[in-house]
Every structure is written in structure tokens, then in C-alpha cells.
Amino acid sequence: EERLEGKAAHHHSSSIIILFRIMRLFRVVRILRLVKMVRPLYNLAIGVLAALQGIAWVVVIMVIALYTTGIVCTRIIGQSLFETPEEVPVDLEESVHHFDSVLD
């Protein structure tokens, strides 16, 4: 009998949570309807969505650029263009020291 009461209480709390989710969904739908009715607000929302699409492409280009730069720097510094340590210029000695084990 106690187990049945526990299940009933759990079912009741679950139905309350579902009710709150439905109310939240109605609130979102009401806001979307308001945005559609107010023309300047609708134009602003459409502009923001268009800007987000442009930002997504900028992020893609930046990721490609950073990845390419990382590969180039690894090749130049990690695989050292110089055959022996004597050939390394003084200003690159510290970089070679720090990045010498990149490809190990």
C-alpha cells in the first residue's frame, strides 16, 4: 500500500512538471506570435538570424586558418629547417628549445 502511494506521488509530481513545461511552451509561442505581429521587431529578429549565419561562416574560416597556421608553425619550428644546432640563429634558439619535442 505504501508503495502504491509512492508511485501515485511520483506520478503526480511528473504530471506537474509536464504541466509547467507545457505552460512554458505556450509562453514561447505567445512571444513568437508577438514578434510576428510587431513588424519592426520581426525585421530585427530576421536580421539577427541572418547575422548569425554570417558569424558561423567567419568561425569556419577562422578554424581553418588557425589549423593551417598550427600545421605550418609545427613544420617550421618542430621539424626545424636547420640541420645542426650551429645553424640555428640566436633569436630562434629559445623557440627551438621550447618546441623541439613537438613531434616526439
Secondary structure, DSSP 8 states (H G I E B T S, - for coil): -HHHHHHHHHHHHHHHHHHHHHHHHHHHHHHHHHHHHSHHHHHHHHHHHHHHHHHHHHHHHHHHHHHHHHHHHIIIIITTS-SSGGGS-HHHHHHHHHHTTTT-
